Amino acid sequence: MACEGYYNTPKYPKSIAFIVSNEFCERFNFYGMRTILVLYMTIKLGYSDNTATVLFHIFTSLVYFFPVMGAVIADSFLGKFRTILYLSCVYAIGSWLITLGAIPTLNLPAQTMTVIGLLLIGLGSGGIKPCVAAFGGDQFKIPEQAKQLATFFSLFYFSINAGSLISTYLMPILRNDVHCFGELSCFSLAFGVPGVLMVISIIIFVCGKSLYIVKKPTGNVIVDVTKCIFHAISEKSKQKHRDEAHWLDYAEPKYTKQMINDIKSVLKILLLFLPLPIFWALFDQQGSRWTFQATRMNGDIGFIEIKPDQMQLINPLLILVFIPLFDVIVYPLLASFGIKRPLQKLTVGGLLAAIAFIISGFVEIQLEKTYPSYPSIHESQMRVFNGIPCIFEMQNFSGTSSENRLEPFNVFKYTQVVDERSQKLTVLATNTPGCSSYSEKLNIQAGKSNSFFITGIANNLTIKSFNDKIDKSKSGNPYVRVLANLNSIKVIKFIDKNGENVKTIGSDYIDQFEILPGIFTVYADDVKISNIEVQLGGVYTIVISQTKDNINLKLHEITSPNTVHMLWLIPQYVIMTGAEVMFSVTGLKFAYSQAPASMKSLLQASWLLTVAFGNVFVVIIAEAKFFQSQAHEFFLFSVMMFIDMVIFVLLAMKYKYVNTNNSKRDDDAENGIQIEENKKKTFTNNAFQDD
């Protein structure tokens, strides 16, 4: 009999290979693009950190709003196969719009193409989110292939994590370490590789068509529930004489008593969902505010340099370790303190997220010490660079004569010039041998960082003026400006330690440029001048001057380099990942175990909507601009998370758990909804067993 049962078990569906491969490619595309997105918006599109944050979270909210639409389309109109195929094509078009816009030589409207591309990706990625795993589940016959179905979800989970891990690690390398189109970065390649994978995912999916079991649309529970609720409201307003215990009871007799009771149960759970978006408001800032934070830190660990956007890799790596670790160690430990139930664990997860943002706030306070000091609208900054071998004295300044002396090839800086007192300052040559008397008034512009360069020869001096850019670069790379006073030299070259010419400029070029960090040998034409070292986040001005005997070079630091190491971000990432396990995994488990059998997909869709609304909340806070200090904004989110958890606890205290053990985990294919991330991509079917 055992043998008979064995041979009667259908073979493992060949179609699964196509579905799993498709998912790997799609996730590779999504996470690869998403990892580098905010840096692309600031470095190449010229958006401010705040605007890039807003666009990033609008995009993320769309990714989690559209699954509801995708589920309705698949279940009520097109079916899962056609929904996946059509929306994947929309998805691919969006990916390639961004890629083409990132190619500088095409001179396309990159900002417009990026916004349209993100809209299409949000529609495509979000629309297929509830369909792919469920479509995979359709390939199995239940109950004969229940065990095989479980292995599918494990494979599906693996493909999600493999795609996201590889792309999150690789795309920052392609962005930063590959140089194309004459630029230090290559965003077009970093977007193009995921775009190619997205096209491949569609081809793979179509190739498996002859093997698929394609089920016809049978209706969507979200649509049915919506109709039932509106019918109940309508009947209640019409039938004033009718007295029912609950307003939903007015939906009878058009809708069954069972369905009405199921909706009542769902509404009780949805009430608990109301405070949950705040958690996702904090969590999803790993891809925006925390990434910007990393750009202002030092990622050098000797043998390798961590890219700012690679810090996002910590979360998916830790999640693989934390899920079994929490099951074996953390949850039993919490149980000893009376924390056993899902809603209690959810609360702990929310509190951990608040703590993570407190840590990020304190890290930001340390970072602010390395940020440049900006002049107010009534103040100015002034730097005078001396490019000749003469000594000058700055007049109209308080201080001793030695403090106001400007030595050869040096810089005089005054970072708080009050414009009402001294709008014009005098540079006066002293009686230096070989230097003639010279006097010049400098016009200082309020609210700006004014810089001047004394150049020429001793008896024929000129002063060049320009506004200095003291901001750190968006990419984290150093900024360099060369001020050269050279007679016959035409070209200045920067040669790296490998002997490669990384930058060549004309001797009269004074504009600021970005360069990779490291040690460089500076050449004037083919004559070696000196070695310099520029570091991450630093802003530098190099003064080069030619005398009778030699060529002098002096490196001046305008803005301090990044001194806080990127590894200091690890504590907040570790705690936030722990929060995700406690909050996301437990929350989905709670929703699935407490939902009536007919309403499980509705609860999963509602869970995704909490992510969407959380990202909308970030947009609101970012646009409100409550604080100048990013640290203060981090602390604000932390306080809101604490308050949010107090509200959640009050709601949870009134909730009565229901026992659903008497029903099988119904349609196992439905489990794919909770596996398919929410980025929250970290669990298999087993995560939904009851406590």
C-alpha distance (Angstrom), angle and dihedral (degrees) to the residues before:
residue distance angle dihedral
M1 . . .
A2 3.79 . .
C3 3.80 89.9 .
E4 3.76 90.9 47.6
G5 3.80 90.7 52.3
Y6 3.77 89.8 48.4
Y7 3.79 95.1 52.7
N8 3.79 91.6 45.0
T9 3.80 91.4 59.3
P10 3.82 108.4 103.0
K11 3.78 117.2 -117.7
Y12 3.78 119.7 -98.2
P13 3.83 106.9 -85.2
K14 3.80 112.1 -102.3
S15 3.78 88.5 -151.5
I16 3.81 90.6 72.4
A17 3.82 91.4 74.4
F18 3.80 89.4 61.8
I19 3.80 94.1 46.3
V20 3.82 94.6 48.1
S21 3.83 92.3 45.7
N22 3.78 89.8 48.6
E23 3.80 90.6 52.4
F24 3.82 92.6 49.9
C25 3.81 92.1 53.4
E26 3.79 93.6 44.7
R27 3.81 93.4 49.7
F28 3.81 90.4 46.0
N29 3.79 88.2 55.4
F30 3.78 96.0 45.9
Y31 3.79 98.9 46.8
G32 3.79 94.2 38.1
M33 3.80 91.0 55.0
R34 3.79 94.3 40.5
T35 3.82 94.2 50.1
I36 3.81 94.9 61.4
L37 3.80 97.7 30.4
V38 3.81 102.4 100.9
L39 3.80 92.9 45.0
Y40 3.80 90.2 50.9
M41 3.79 90.2 51.7
T42 3.80 93.1 52.4
I43 3.82 102.0 34.0
K44 3.80 100.4 40.2
L45 3.79 107.3 16.0
G46 3.80 93.7 43.6
Y47 3.80 97.1 -128.6
S48 3.78 119.4 151.2
D49 3.80 118.8 -112.6
N50 3.79 88.9 -104.6
T51 3.81 95.5 50.9
A52 3.80 91.5 45.4
T53 3.81 89.1 51.3
V54 3.81 90.8 51.7
L55 3.81 93.1 49.1
F56 3.81 92.2 45.6
H57 3.80 93.2 53.6
I58 3.80 94.0 43.0
F59 3.80 86.9 54.8
T60 3.82 92.4 47.3
S61 3.80 91.4 49.0
L62 3.81 89.9 53.5
V63 3.80 90.3 52.1
Y64 3.81 88.4 58.8
F65 3.81 98.5 37.7
F66 3.80 95.0 54.8
P67 3.85 98.1 59.0
V68 3.80 89.0 77.1
M69 3.79 89.7 54.7
G70 3.81 91.5 45.0
A71 3.79 91.9 52.0
V72 3.80 92.4 49.9
I73 3.82 92.5 48.0
A74 3.80 92.7 47.7
D75 3.80 97.2 45.0
S76 3.79 98.7 38.5
F77 3.81 107.2 30.1
L78 3.81 125.6 4.1
G79 3.78 104.4 21.4
K80 3.79 124.3 -127.4
F81 3.82 98.3 -75.6
R82 3.79 97.3 53.8
T83 3.81 92.7 39.6
I84 3.81 90.8 54.5
L85 3.80 92.6 45.2
Y86 3.81 97.9 46.7
L87 3.80 96.2 42.6
S88 3.81 91.6 44.8
C89 3.80 88.0 58.7
V90 3.81 89.5 51.2
Y91 3.81 87.4 48.4
A92 3.83 92.5 51.9
I93 3.81 92.5 48.7
G94 3.81 89.2 54.0
S95 3.81 91.6 50.1
W96 3.79 92.6 51.6
L97 3.79 93.6 46.0
I98 3.81 88.4 60.0
T99 3.82 91.9 44.3
L100 3.80 94.6 51.0
G101 3.79 91.4 45.5
A102 3.82 88.9 54.5
I103 3.83 92.9 59.4
P104 3.83 102.9 95.2
T105 3.81 96.6 -161.3
L106 3.81 91.6 62.3
N107 3.82 91.0 61.7
L108 3.79 91.4 -148.0
P109 3.84 123.1 161.1
A110 3.80 93.2 -92.0
Q111 3.80 97.0 -179.6
T112 3.80 93.6 52.9
M113 3.80 93.0 43.2
T114 3.80 91.2 49.5
V115 3.80 94.0 51.6
I116 3.82 92.3 47.3
G117 3.80 90.3 44.0
L118 3.79 92.2 52.5
L119 3.80 90.7 49.5
L120 3.82 90.7 53.0
I121 3.81 92.4 45.3
G122 3.80 90.4 49.6
L123 3.81 90.0 51.1
G124 3.80 93.8 45.4
S125 3.79 99.9 40.2
G126 3.78 93.8 42.1
G127 3.79 93.8 43.1
I128 3.80 95.2 54.4
K129 3.81 94.4 40.4
P130 3.84 96.7 92.2
C131 3.80 93.5 37.2
V132 3.81 110.5 55.0
A133 3.80 100.2 61.8
A134 3.80 91.8 40.0
F135 3.81 89.8 49.7
G136 3.79 88.4 53.2
G137 3.78 89.2 51.6
D138 3.80 89.6 53.8
Q139 3.82 89.5 65.0
F140 3.83 91.9 70.0
K141 3.79 130.9 75.9
I142 3.77 112.3 -131.0
P143 3.01 130.7 -115.7
E144 3.85 93.4 7.8
Q145 3.82 93.2 59.7
A146 3.80 100.6 33.9
K147 3.82 93.0 123.8
Q148 3.79 92.0 46.4
L149 3.79 89.1 50.5
A150 3.80 89.7 55.5
T151 3.81 90.6 54.4
F152 3.80 89.4 50.4
F153 3.78 91.9 57.7
S154 3.80 89.6 49.3
L155 3.81 90.0 52.0
F156 3.77 90.3 45.2
Y157 3.80 91.0 51.4
F158 3.81 90.1 48.4
S159 3.81 92.4 51.7
I160 3.81 91.0 51.9
N161 3.78 93.2 51.1
A162 3.81 94.8 41.1
G163 3.79 92.1 52.0
S164 3.79 94.2 46.4
L165 3.82 96.0 43.5
I166 3.80 95.6 48.8
S167 3.79 95.3 45.4
T168 3.82 94.5 43.4
Y169 3.80 88.9 55.2
L170 3.81 98.6 38.8
M171 3.81 105.2 41.6
P172 3.84 96.1 62.3
I173 3.81 87.6 53.0
L174 3.81 92.2 52.1
R175 3.80 89.4 45.3
N176 3.79 96.6 50.4
D177 3.81 109.7 22.2
V178 3.80 99.2 43.5
H179 3.81 115.4 73.6
C180 3.79 118.5 -156.0
F181 3.80 139.0 164.5
G182 3.81 89.7 17.6
E183 3.81 93.2 -61.9
L184 3.81 132.5 118.9
S185 3.80 91.3 -124.0
C186 3.79 134.4 44.2
F187 3.79 109.0 -149.8
S188 3.79 91.4 157.5
L189 3.82 90.0 63.8
A190 3.81 92.4 43.0
F191 3.82 89.6 54.1
G192 3.80 94.8 36.2
V193 3.81 97.4 57.8
P194 3.84 92.7 55.9
G195 3.81 88.3 43.3
V196 3.80 90.2 56.8
L197 3.81 89.7 49.1
M198 3.81 89.5 53.0
V199 3.81 91.3 54.5
I200 3.81 89.3 47.2
S201 3.82 89.7 51.4
I202 3.82 90.1 57.0
I203 3.80 92.1 47.8
I204 3.81 91.1 49.8
F205 3.79 91.4 48.2
V206 3.81 93.3 50.5
C207 3.82 92.4 46.1
G208 3.79 90.1 62.1
K209 3.80 94.9 52.6
S210 3.82 95.9 106.6
L211 3.81 90.0 55.7
Y212 3.80 98.7 48.2
I213 3.77 127.4 104.8
V214 3.80 100.5 -137.0
K215 3.79 114.8 -164.1
K216 3.77 122.5 -159.1
P217 3.82 120.0 -116.3
T218 3.79 111.0 -87.1
G219 3.79 101.6 -178.0
N220 3.77 133.1 -83.0
V221 3.78 126.3 -96.9
I222 3.82 91.3 -144.7
V223 3.80 89.8 60.1
D224 3.81 91.9 45.2
V225 3.81 93.1 49.5
T226 3.79 91.8 47.7
K227 3.80 91.1 51.0
C228 3.80 91.6 48.0
I229 3.80 93.2 51.0
F230 3.79 94.0 48.1
H231 3.81 90.8 45.9
A232 3.81 90.5 52.4
I233 3.81 91.7 49.7
S234 3.79 91.2 47.4
E235 3.81 94.0 48.8
K236 3.80 92.3 46.0
S237 3.80 90.6 55.4
K238 3.81 91.7 47.3
Q239 3.82 101.3 42.0
K240 3.78 101.9 58.0
H241 3.81 90.7 159.3
R242 3.81 93.2 56.2
D243 3.79 116.4 92.4
E244 3.82 118.2 -159.5
A245 3.79 130.6 173.3
H246 3.82 91.9 -129.6
W247 3.80 129.7 25.0
L248 3.82 90.9 -126.0
D249 3.80 89.8 61.2
Y250 3.80 87.6 74.5
A251 3.84 87.0 74.5
E252 3.83 88.8 75.4
P253 2.97 134.1 132.5
K254 3.81 93.5 20.1
Y255 3.81 89.6 57.4
T256 3.78 125.2 39.4
K257 3.78 123.7 -104.6
Q258 3.81 89.4 -120.1
M259 3.79 93.2 56.2
I260 3.79 92.1 46.7
N261 3.80 91.5 50.9
D262 3.81 90.2 48.1
I263 3.80 90.6 53.1
K264 3.81 90.2 49.8
S265 3.80 89.1 55.1
V266 3.80 91.4 48.2
L267 3.80 92.9 50.9
K268 3.81 90.3 55.4
I269 3.81 89.5 55.1
L270 3.81 92.8 44.2
L271 3.80 88.6 56.2
L272 3.81 87.5 61.3
F273 3.81 89.4 50.3
L274 3.82 93.0 62.2
P275 3.84 96.6 86.7
L276 3.82 94.6 40.6
P277 3.84 100.1 87.1
I278 3.81 91.1 73.6
F279 3.81 89.7 66.8
W280 3.80 91.3 56.1
A281 3.80 89.7 46.7
L282 3.80 86.6 63.6
F283 3.79 98.3 36.0
D284 3.80 98.5 52.6
Q285 3.80 93.0 51.9
Q286 3.79 85.9 82.3
G287 3.80 85.2 85.0
S288 3.81 95.5 47.1
R289 3.81 123.9 18.6
W290 3.81 94.8 24.7
T291 3.81 90.9 48.5
F292 3.80 90.5 52.0
Q293 3.78 87.8 48.4
A294 3.81 89.0 55.9
T295 3.83 92.0 53.2
R296 3.80 88.5 64.9
M297 3.80 93.2 52.8
N298 3.78 136.0 78.5
G299 3.81 114.3 -103.0
D300 3.81 97.5 179.5
I301 3.82 111.8 124.5
G302 3.79 96.3 166.2
F303 3.78 106.0 -104.9
I304 3.80 94.0 40.9
E305 3.77 140.4 18.0
I306 3.79 117.5 -130.9
K307 3.79 112.4 -135.4
P308 3.83 114.9 -133.5
D309 3.81 92.9 -121.8
Q310 3.82 91.2 49.1
M311 3.80 89.5 70.3
Q312 3.81 86.2 79.1
L313 3.81 86.4 70.2
I314 3.81 89.8 74.1
N315 3.80 93.4 74.0
P316 3.83 100.2 55.8
L317 3.81 91.1 40.7
L318 3.79 93.5 51.5
I319 3.79 93.5 43.3
L320 3.81 90.4 63.8
V321 3.79 89.3 55.6
F322 3.78 98.5 38.1
I323 3.81 100.0 54.7
P324 3.83 95.7 63.1
L325 3.82 90.7 33.8
F326 3.79 91.9 55.9
D327 3.81 92.1 46.9
V328 3.80 93.2 51.1
I329 3.81 103.2 34.6
V330 3.81 117.0 4.9
Y331 3.81 100.6 47.6
P332 3.84 94.6 47.1
L333 3.80 87.9 48.7
L334 3.80 92.1 50.5
A335 3.81 89.7 46.6
S336 3.79 88.9 60.2
F337 3.83 86.6 60.9
G338 3.80 92.2 48.9
I339 3.81 96.4 -99.8
K340 3.80 101.0 130.3
R341 3.78 110.0 123.5
P342 3.83 125.3 85.0
L343 3.80 95.3 -117.1
Q344 3.80 90.2 52.7
K345 3.81 90.3 52.0
L346 3.79 90.1 47.8
T347 3.79 89.2 55.6
V348 3.80 92.0 50.6
G349 3.81 89.2 50.0
G350 3.78 91.3 53.4
L351 3.80 91.7 49.1
L352 3.81 90.3 50.6
A353 3.81 89.6 54.1
A354 3.80 89.3 52.9
I355 3.81 90.2 51.0
A356 3.82 90.6 49.7
F357 3.80 89.4 56.5
I358 3.79 91.9 48.1
I359 3.80 87.5 56.1
S360 3.81 91.9 47.2
G361 3.80 88.5 51.3
F362 3.80 92.3 54.8
V363 3.81 90.6 46.1
E364 3.80 88.1 52.6
I365 3.81 90.7 52.0
Q366 3.81 88.8 57.3
L367 3.79 90.6 46.9
E368 3.79 92.2 51.9
K369 3.80 88.5 64.7
T370 3.82 88.0 65.9
Y371 3.81 95.5 47.3
P372 3.81 119.7 104.0
S373 3.78 119.1 -98.2
Y374 3.80 110.1 -117.5
P375 3.82 123.2 -151.0
S376 3.78 117.3 -117.9
I377 3.80 121.0 -124.3
H378 3.83 89.2 -92.2
E379 3.79 95.3 45.3
S380 3.77 137.3 62.9
Q381 3.75 138.8 -162.2
M382 3.77 121.4 -135.0
R383 3.79 133.4 -165.9
V384 3.78 124.6 175.9
F385 3.81 115.8 -165.8
N386 3.79 117.1 -158.5
G387 3.80 112.8 -144.0
I388 3.82 98.2 174.4
P389 3.85 134.3 66.4
C390 3.80 93.8 -106.0
I391 3.79 132.2 104.4
F392 3.80 119.3 -123.6
E393 3.76 133.1 -168.3
M394 3.79 121.6 -143.2
Q395 3.81 113.0 -140.3
N396 3.82 130.9 -159.4
F397 3.80 90.8 43.8
S398 3.75 129.0 114.0
G399 3.77 116.1 -125.7
T400 3.76 138.2 70.3
S401 3.78 123.1 -51.3
S402 3.81 90.1 -108.1
E403 3.80 91.0 55.2
N404 3.79 90.5 51.6
R405 3.80 95.5 48.0
L406 3.78 118.7 111.1
E407 3.78 110.0 -152.1
P408 3.83 123.8 -154.2
F409 3.82 113.9 -72.9
N410 3.79 90.3 0.5
V411 3.80 133.7 111.7
F412 3.77 132.2 -118.3
K413 3.79 112.0 -152.9
Y414 3.75 132.9 -174.7
T415 3.79 113.2 176.9
Q416 3.81 100.0 -172.9
V417 3.76 111.4 49.4
V418 3.81 109.5 164.5
D419 3.78 103.4 -144.0
E420 3.83 96.6 -151.2
R421 3.80 90.2 60.6
S422 3.78 103.4 39.6
Q423 3.76 120.5 15.0
K424 3.80 92.6 151.4
L425 3.78 123.4 45.1
T426 3.77 128.9 -172.3
V427 3.79 127.8 -130.0
L428 3.79 109.5 -158.8
A429 3.81 124.5 -173.4
T430 3.80 114.9 -134.2
N431 3.77 125.8 -142.9
T432 3.80 94.8 -80.0
P433 3.83 113.3 161.7
G434 3.79 109.2 -97.8
C435 3.80 93.2 13.2
S436 3.77 121.9 107.4
S437 3.78 124.8 -143.4
Y438 3.80 113.1 -82.7
S439 3.78 135.6 173.0
E440 3.79 129.1 -178.3
K441 3.80 134.0 168.8
L442 3.80 117.5 -135.3
N443 3.79 120.5 -147.2
I444 3.80 111.5 -138.8
Q445 3.82 119.8 -154.6
A446 3.79 116.4 -146.6
G447 3.77 118.4 -119.4
K448 3.80 93.8 18.5
S449 3.76 140.1 97.3
N450 3.82 101.1 -116.1
S451 3.78 119.2 -160.2
F452 3.79 131.1 -175.5
F453 3.79 132.2 -170.2
I454 3.79 121.5 -155.4
T455 3.78 107.2 -149.7
G456 3.80 141.4 156.3
I457 3.80 126.2 63.5
A458 3.78 129.1 -48.8
N459 3.81 96.2 -92.3
N460 3.80 96.4 35.1
L461 3.79 110.3 45.5
T462 3.78 129.6 170.1
I463 3.79 131.0 -177.0
K464 3.80 120.5 -141.2
S465 3.79 116.5 -158.6
F466 3.81 130.5 -158.6
N467 3.79 140.0 153.8
D468 3.77 111.4 -103.9
K469 3.79 121.5 -133.4
I470 3.79 105.3 -138.0
D471 3.83 97.6 172.2
K472 3.77 119.1 112.3
S473 3.79 113.0 -112.4
K474 3.80 118.7 -95.3
S475 3.80 90.5 -123.6
G476 3.80 94.4 49.8
N477 3.82 92.0 -117.3
P478 3.82 117.8 131.1
Y479 3.79 122.6 -95.3
V480 3.82 117.5 -136.4
R481 3.80 132.3 -170.2
V482 3.80 122.7 -172.6
L483 3.82 120.6 -150.7
A484 3.79 106.9 -171.0
N485 3.80 129.4 -174.6
L486 3.79 100.1 -173.2
N487 3.77 131.6 151.4
S488 3.79 108.5 -156.7
I489 3.81 101.6 0.2
K490 3.81 112.4 113.7
V491 3.80 106.2 176.6
I492 3.81 136.5 38.0
K493 3.80 117.9 -159.9
F494 3.80 133.6 -167.5
I495 3.82 113.4 -150.0
D496 3.81 119.4 -169.5
K497 3.81 126.7 -142.9
N498 3.81 90.3 -89.2
G499 3.79 91.5 57.8
E500 3.81 93.5 -107.9
N501 3.78 119.5 141.8
V502 3.81 101.7 -126.2
K503 3.81 98.9 172.1
T504 3.79 136.2 17.3
I505 3.81 123.0 -176.9
G506 3.78 136.8 169.2
S507 3.79 116.7 -101.9
D508 3.82 90.0 -115.9
Y509 3.84 94.0 51.2
I510 3.82 109.5 113.7
D511 3.82 102.3 165.3
Q512 3.78 119.7 117.3
F513 3.80 117.1 -105.6
E514 3.79 136.9 -173.9
I515 3.79 121.4 -117.6
L516 3.79 135.3 174.9
P517 3.81 115.4 -97.1
G518 3.78 118.4 -101.0
I519 3.79 145.3 78.0
F520 3.80 117.5 -48.0
T521 3.77 136.0 -177.3
V522 3.80 111.5 -134.3
Y523 3.80 118.3 -144.5
A524 3.81 129.2 -168.9
D525 3.79 101.0 -150.2
D526 3.81 98.3 -45.0
V527 3.81 96.7 -29.1
K528 3.79 116.3 106.4
I529 3.80 111.1 -129.5
S530 3.80 108.8 173.3
N531 3.80 147.5 -47.9
I532 3.79 120.3 -99.2
E533 3.79 134.0 -174.6
V534 3.79 122.3 -148.6
Q535 3.80 121.0 -174.4
L536 3.78 138.0 -153.7
G537 3.78 112.8 -72.5
G538 3.79 95.3 7.1
V539 3.80 125.5 131.9
Y540 3.80 114.3 -150.9
T541 3.79 141.0 -178.5
I542 3.80 119.5 -158.4
V543 3.80 118.5 -155.6
I544 3.82 113.7 -157.7
S545 3.80 119.8 -177.5
Q546 3.79 132.2 175.0
T547 3.81 121.5 -142.3
K548 3.78 131.5 175.1
D549 3.79 92.8 -88.3
N550 3.79 106.9 32.8
I551 3.78 149.5 -18.6
N552 3.81 116.3 -92.1
L553 3.80 124.7 -151.7
K554 3.77 127.8 -172.9
L555 3.81 126.7 178.3
H556 3.81 116.8 -146.1
E557 3.80 123.3 -165.8
I558 3.80 111.7 -137.5
T559 3.81 98.1 172.5
S560 3.79 123.6 19.8
P561 3.81 116.7 -108.4
N562 3.78 122.4 -115.8
T563 3.79 105.8 -74.1
V564 3.82 101.3 167.8
H565 3.79 108.5 86.9
M566 3.78 120.9 -123.0
L567 3.80 91.0 -129.0
W568 3.82 87.8 74.1
L569 3.81 85.1 76.1
I570 3.80 91.2 65.9
P571 3.86 95.9 84.6
Q572 3.81 93.3 56.6
Y573 3.82 91.3 45.7
V574 3.81 91.7 48.8
I575 3.79 92.8 50.3
M576 3.81 92.8 44.0
T577 3.81 90.5 51.3
G578 3.79 89.5 50.7
A579 3.79 87.4 50.1
E580 3.79 90.0 52.3
V581 3.80 92.5 53.4
M582 3.81 91.9 47.9
F583 3.79 94.0 42.9
S584 3.79 110.6 30.1
V585 3.79 102.1 33.3
T586 3.80 92.5 40.9
G587 3.79 92.8 43.2
L588 3.78 93.9 53.4
K589 3.77 89.9 45.1
F590 3.80 90.5 51.8
A591 3.81 93.6 47.2
Y592 3.79 93.1 48.2
S593 3.80 95.8 45.5
Q594 3.80 94.9 45.6
A595 3.80 98.0 43.1
P596 3.81 119.6 96.3
A597 3.80 112.6 -108.6
S598 3.80 93.1 -104.1
M599 3.81 94.3 48.2
K600 3.80 104.4 49.8
S601 3.81 95.4 103.1
L602 3.81 89.8 48.9
L603 3.81 90.4 55.3
Q604 3.80 91.7 48.5
A605 3.82 90.5 51.3
S606 3.79 89.9 48.5
W607 3.80 89.8 51.4
L608 3.81 90.1 55.5
L609 3.79 89.3 51.0
T610 3.82 90.1 58.7
V611 3.82 86.8 60.7
A612 3.80 90.6 50.2
F613 3.80 93.9 50.3
G614 3.80 90.6 45.8
N615 3.79 90.0 59.1
V616 3.79 90.7 47.5
F617 3.80 87.0 55.5
V618 3.83 90.5 56.2
V619 3.80 89.0 52.6
I620 3.81 90.7 53.1
I621 3.82 93.6 49.7
A622 3.80 92.8 44.7
E623 3.80 92.2 50.3
A624 3.81 92.8 45.6
K625 3.84 89.6 60.9
F626 3.78 94.6 -159.0
F627 3.81 93.8 170.1
Q628 3.78 140.1 31.8
S629 3.80 89.7 -149.6
Q630 3.80 117.4 75.0
A631 3.81 88.3 -153.5
H632 3.80 89.8 62.5
E633 3.80 90.5 51.7
F634 3.81 90.3 52.0
F635 3.81 89.8 51.6
L636 3.83 89.8 48.5
F637 3.81 90.9 55.6
S638 3.79 89.6 48.1
V639 3.81 92.7 52.3
M640 3.81 91.1 47.2
M641 3.80 89.8 50.9
F642 3.81 91.4 52.8
I643 3.82 91.4 48.9
D644 3.79 90.1 45.2
M645 3.80 91.1 54.9
V646 3.81 91.1 50.7
I647 3.81 88.5 55.8
F648 3.80 90.2 46.0
V649 3.81 91.9 51.8
L650 3.81 90.7 52.2
L651 3.81 90.4 52.0
A652 3.80 92.9 43.8
M653 3.80 92.2 52.9
K654 3.81 88.8 64.4
Y655 3.79 95.5 47.6
K656 3.81 119.2 103.3
Y657 3.79 115.9 -153.1
V658 3.80 117.7 -128.3
N659 3.79 125.6 -145.7
T660 3.80 112.3 -126.4
N661 3.80 97.7 167.2
N662 3.77 91.1 111.5
S663 3.79 91.6 70.9
K664 3.76 125.4 67.1
R665 3.78 114.8 -118.6
D666 3.79 82.8 -92.0
D667 3.73 118.0 -144.8
D668 3.79 103.3 15.0
A669 3.76 90.5 -162.6
E670 3.76 86.4 68.3
N671 3.78 88.9 65.4
G672 3.77 87.6 75.9
I673 3.78 89.5 76.0
Q674 3.75 91.5 68.2
I675 3.77 94.7 39.1
E676 3.76 92.8 52.7
E677 3.67 94.3 86.9
N678 3.54 121.2 -109.2
K679 3.72 64.7 -159.3
K680 3.53 75.2 -79.9
K681 3.68 77.2 101.8
T682 3.65 97.2 145.6
F683 3.72 111.8 108.0
T684 3.76 146.9 65.0
N685 3.79 131.3 -142.6
N686 3.77 91.6 -77.1
A687 3.77 90.8 68.0
F688 3.77 88.8 76.7
Q689 3.76 99.9 60.1
D690 3.78 113.1 122.0
D691 3.78 121.2 -102.6
